[in-house]
Structure formats: structure tokens, C-alpha cells
């Protein structure tokens, strides 16, 4: 049992070490102050340039979409989605489903002003001769308002009053401390400038300074990349067992004792969990305790682990871009024979128009080995791109194909295919194709979605069409206060009575009008 427990601890620490290393190395490679004057700086500058090259490749392909997203952050915008379906399946026709699908429609009208923290949405639908209207929702600061087709009022709730209302309605389940901050809907999940500066100062620069200059060696070497010989600069980054232990132990303890770091992490966790009606304070307190204890435990367990080969990362650099990588880290327990190893090997062939990436990541211990493969074949020239990205692990293969080309009117056509394969058998592929045009203050797009299984399901079985338009507006319209029924002004008992009498009677009347008096 003791050996099993020690093995679990070894395997538990590996992800912590990897996660911390990835985060901090990512910070180092994005630091702007690096100058190419030493082996250490050359190494991290190459990491930075390689990351930026991939970022630029993505921006080239989706320049219009990214520009519209940025425009939407700075301006009030309105969008309309018109969704329809089509089937030519004889089996559906025999049962009459084709008429329902081919004549159904859904329209979603939405507007948003990120700066003013105001948003609205209106949903309408039609099927089998039935029209459904009046599904509305609004967010204005920390107030949520909504209406349904059968309600005469627009119901409003302030997020700060949620806990009180829930507790008054069900005191056995809710404490009264529950709340939702609807303004988080408009928040950007990325870190604010002050937090980024703090992390750079306290951790990125700290780690960079802790890594000794002597850990890096450079030499010229020919290397094979995608079948071609490349004259590259080989940079070896090696830390001994003692150096790895010392850096990680000090780092884990520093992070565990850092209240500001915990606040930053909690802020991010709060953003991701803003719509929960659980007990966020208790959940976040538990998360904070686990975070601290996990790091403290990792710092203590470091002394019980052997890292016989230390940490080694070798990169081969051509024109400031990493063209080949070989990284290895093995950790053994001093109390048993368990060993955990992570190995990363890969190549990255880059030209003016093409890029081929092939990476293999291996996780292994004495009983098992898991391998993750990532490959990408990217091509982009004169506004046309043909990209194939493949992920594979444990017999599962996911392939993403993305093709784009320019149109004469300045827009573009596109086709994306997401394929899933398991144990060599192709299961499903989702096709997304269409045309789009992005201008400074407006956009239009036509999308088509369908699924294929290579046998009985294809585009004729069912296709979904989405017509999308976006435009810039002066402001988002919100309901007149006279139309609003504010739940924040009511007690729990009054709210129950309102829903059991007014809302229920309105619902029954609406259903009778929809379905007839036989309801």
C-alpha cells in the first residue's frame, strides 16, 4: 500500500511540475526585453519567435473575424441569425418529417455593448404552422430581465438579490449567500494589465534569473526536418538534478505563500463560474486550500524524488524559429521503483507559404505508456489556405481540415471538416462551409452544417443553414421600466404567489390559444 501511495504522489507531482513549467516558460517567451546576447537569451528568444510565427499564421487566416471581434468590443453591435433546415431523406418524407424540417425556422436577434454592459436577445421560431414569438432577454449591468410568450410582464432580477430570494423560497437548500454578477457576462477572461505585470515581475523574471547561464550550450549542426537537411543552431538547455530540485522547491513555496497569486487565480475561477448558483465562496475557499496544500506537498515531495538525468531540452533553430525539439524529464521515487517520464519530440518546417508540424508527446511509467501525436500541414498564399491538423491519442484520431479562398467581392469562401476516428474506424465528420464578408462596421455570412458517417448519414439526411448579419448600432434598446416586474422588490412568498397565480394563468390562456380549448 505504501508503494502504491508513493507512486500516486510521483504521478501527481509530474502534472504540477509540467503545468507550472508551461505557464512560466510561456511567460518568459512572451517577455519583450529579451536580447540575443547569450545562450539563455537565444533559447527563449527562439521560443518567443516561434510562438509569434504561429500566432501570425492564425491571424492571416482569420483577419476579418478577429477584426470584427475587436470592433464588437469597442462598439455597440447588433447581429441576426436566421436558422433553417432541409432534408431530402426518403425515410423522413415517408413519415412527414420532411415538411416539418423544411418549413421550420428560428431567428435570433441580439445586440451588445461591451463598454456600457448592456445586451439584449430576442428569439422567434416557426414550425408546422405555429409561430412562437416573445422570448426576450436583457442584461443591463447586474440586472437580468426576461420575458416569455405567455407572460405580459418583463421579469427582472438583480444578481445581488438572488441569494435572499432563493433562501426565502427554499431555506433548507440555500443559505442566502448565493449571488450572480451579470456584469461578468461582459468581462474578458484574459488577465488585466496589472496582473500580467505582477506575474512577469514575480515569476517570469524570477524564474529567468534563477536559471543559470551555464545551463545553455550552443553549436551549429545539420538536422533533418521534414525530409530536408537544415543548417541549424543547436541549443541545449540542461539542469542537473540538484538545480531542478532547488528551482522547483523554491518556486512551489513562493507560489503557495503568494496571496496576490491566489487572488488572481480566484478571479479567473470566478469568471469561469459566474453563472453558478452554488456557494462560490465555499467552493473558492476549498479551491484556495487545495491550491496551497498541493503546492506545499509538491515542494515537500521534491526531496523524496530522484531526477537522475536532470532536465534536458534541446532545440534546433533556423532564422530564429525552432525547427526541431527534443525534451525529456524523468522522475523516480526514492521510496520505491516507480518512474514517471515525459518526452516531447517534434519538427517544424516553415517556408513563406507552407508549414509542416509533427510532434509526439509521450507520458510513461513502469506499467503504461501514453502517446499524443500532433501534426499539421498548413498552406497559405494570396488569401487562399489549405490546412490539415490531426490529433491522435489512445486509438482516437481527430482531424480538422480548413480551406479558404478569396471571392471577387472582397469576401471569402470556406470549408471546415471535423472528423472523428476510433481504432481505425471512421465514425463521424462534421462539415461547416459557406461564405463570409467582413467590413469595418458590418459583416455578413452564410453557413451550412451537415454530418456524414460514410454510410447512411450525409448532406441529404439533414442540413442546417445559418444566415448571419452583423452591424454597428448607436445603442442597445432595453425595456421601459413601466413594463418591468422586479423580483428584487418582492419577498420569496410574493414571488411564489406571483408565479402560481399570474404566470400560471397566463400560461394556461396562452396554451389554449395555441392548442385550442381542449387543453
Secondary structure, DSSP 4 states (H G I P E B T S, - for coil): -HHHHHHHHHHHHHHHHHHHHHHHHHHHHT-TT--SSSHHHHHHHHHHHHHHHHHHHHHHHTHHHHHHHHHHHHS-EEEEEEEEEE---HHHHHHTHHHHHHT-EEEEEEEEETTTTEEEEEEEEEETTEEEEEEEEEEETTEEEEE-TT-SSEEEEEGGGHHHHHHHH-TTT--S-----GGGGG--SSPPHHHHHHHIIIIIHHHHHHS-GGGEEEEEEEEEETTEEEEEEEEEEEE-HHHHHHHHHHHHHHHHT-HHHHHHHHHHHHHHTTT--S-HHHHHHHHHHHHHHHHHHHHHHHTTEE-TT-EEEEEEEETTEEEEEEEEEEEEESSSS-EEEEEEEEEEEE-SSEEEEEEEEEEE-SS-EEEEEEEEEEEEETTEEEEEEEEEETTEEEEEEEEEEE-TTS-EEEEEEEEEEETTEEEEEEEEEEEEEE-SSEEEEEEEEEEE-SSS-STTT-EEEEEEEEEE-S------GGGEEEGGGS-HHHHHHHIIIIIHHHHHHHHHHHH-TT-
